[in-house]
Amino acid sequence: MQKGTRTEQRSANTLKISERTEIQKPDGIVINNNHQTLYILEFKLSSDRNEDFLRVKEDEANKQHKSIIEALKAAAPEWTFVQINFVKGRRGVVVKDDFYNELERLNVHAGKMDKILAAHVQCICEAHDAVIRSYYQQVHGLSGADVTTSMENIGEEEYV
């Protein structure tokens, strides 16, 4: 099922504040009522080729939600607002220390971090698998069970 054009998808994730102001919606939020803290979660995809790919996407994400955080601080000064960014590379790179640091900022219990990282990496692998299967289906015209159950040699040292 196609979800629409890139512009339509972007519009669905944009909150229109006024005729001249649009704010990109965060990917998620976590509210800790006991500590009066709201965490804004942002997930970014970046190029692995650039050595500082994490910093570049981190800066981009922080700029993206700066106005939301400023507005929330003005509306509820007794609360704390924290943005947490999770960045992965296009080739599936997840920097373990950075990922754990962000989980720590969310007050995740240390004993649960390995399980969360494993689940995160599993989701990344499944997304990459779906892209590869889709490519294979489009190139070779297979559908249904043929696509999901076959591993074939499609060329020199290429298996799908």
C-alpha positions in Angstrom: 0.0 0.0 0.0 1.4 3.3 -1.0 1.3 6.0 1.6 1.2 9.0 -0.7 3.8 11.3 -2.1 6.8 12.6 -0.1 5.1 16.0 0.1 1.8 14.5 1.4 3.8 12.5 4.0 5.7 15.6 5.1 2.3 17.5 5.4 0.9 14.8 7.6 3.8 15.3 10.0 3.6 19.1 10.0 1.6 21.1 12.5 0.3 24.4 11.1 0.4 27.0 13.8 -0.6 30.0 11.6 -0.5 31.0 8.0 3.2 31.6 8.2 4.4 29.1 10.8 4.6 25.3 10.5 6.2 23.1 13.0 7.5 19.6 12.3 5.8 17.2 14.8 8.2 15.1 17.0 8.4 11.4 16.3 7.4 10.7 19.9 7.1 12.0 23.4 7.6 10.5 26.9 6.0 12.2 29.9 7.3 11.7 33.4 4.6 13.3 35.6 6.6 12.6 38.8 9.6 14.7 37.7 7.5 17.1 35.6 9.6 16.3 32.6 8.5 15.9 28.9 10.9 14.2 26.6 10.6 15.0 22.9 11.9 12.0 20.8 13.4 12.4 17.4 14.6 9.6 15.2 17.0 10.5 12.3 18.5 8.7 9.4 21.9 9.9 8.3 24.7 9.1 5.9 27.4 6.8 7.3 29.9 8.1 4.9 30.4 11.4 6.7 32.6 11.0 9.8 30.5 13.4 11.8 27.2 12.1 10.6 25.8 11.9 14.2 26.6 15.6 15.0 25.1 16.9 11.7 21.8 15.1 12.3 21.8 15.9 16.0 22.1 19.6 15.1 19.3 19.3 12.5 17.0 17.6 14.9 17.6 20.2 17.6 16.8 23.1 15.2 13.7 21.3 14.1 12.1 21.3 17.6 13.7 24.4 19.1 10.5 26.5 18.7 8.3 23.8 20.1 10.5 23.5 23.2 10.6 27.3 23.6 6.8 27.5 23.4 6.4 24.7 25.9 8.8 26.3 28.3 6.8 29.6 28.1 3.5 27.8 28.6 4.6 25.6 31.5 7.7 27.0 33.2 7.5 24.5 36.1 8.2 21.6 33.7 11.4 20.5 32.1 11.5 19.8 28.4 14.3 17.6 27.0 14.9 16.6 23.4 16.4 13.2 22.8 17.7 12.3 19.4 18.3 8.7 18.1 20.4 8.7 14.9 21.2 5.7 12.7 23.1 5.5 9.5 21.7 4.5 6.2 23.7 1.3 6.3 22.3 0.4 9.7 25.0 1.9 11.9 23.9 2.5 15.4 26.6 3.9 17.8 26.1 1.8 20.9 27.5 4.4 23.4 25.4 7.2 21.9 22.3 5.0 22.0 22.9 4.0 25.6 23.6 7.7 26.6 20.2 8.7 25.2 18.5 5.8 27.0 20.2 6.9 30.2 18.8 10.4 29.7 15.4 8.8 29.5 16.1 7.1 32.9 15.9 3.6 31.4 17.1 1.0 33.8 20.6 -0.2 32.8 19.5 -3.9 32.8 17.0 -3.1 30.0 19.3 -1.2 27.7 20.8 -4.3 25.9 17.3 -5.6 25.2 16.1 -2.3 23.8 19.2 -1.9 21.6 18.7 -5.5 20.3 15.1 -4.7 19.4 16.1 -1.4 17.8 18.7 -3.2 15.6 16.2 -5.9 14.8 13.8 -3.3 13.5 16.5 -1.7 11.4 17.5 -5.1 9.9 13.8 -5.9 9.1 13.4 -2.6 7.3 16.6 -3.2 5.3 15.3 -6.7 4.5 11.9 -5.3 3.3 13.8 -2.9 0.9 15.9 -5.7 -0.5 12.9 -8.0 -1.0 11.0 -5.2 -2.7 13.9 -4.5 -5.0 14.2 -8.2 -5.8 10.4 -8.4 -6.5 10.5 -5.4 -8.8 13.5 -6.6 -10.7 12.5 -10.3 -11.0 8.7 -9.9 -11.0 8.1 -12.4 -8.1 5.2 -12.0 -5.7 3.8 -13.6 -2.6 5.5 -16.6 -1.1 8.2 -16.6 -3.8 9.5 -13.3 -2.5 9.5 -14.1 1.2 10.7 -17.7 1.1 13.3 -18.0 -1.6 17.0 -17.3 -1.3 18.4 -17.4 -4.8 21.8 -16.7 -6.4 20.9 -13.7 -8.7 24.4 -13.1 -9.9 28.0 -13.5 -9.0 28.2 -13.6 -5.2 24.7 -12.0 -4.9 22.1 -13.8 -2.9 18.6 -12.7 -2.0 
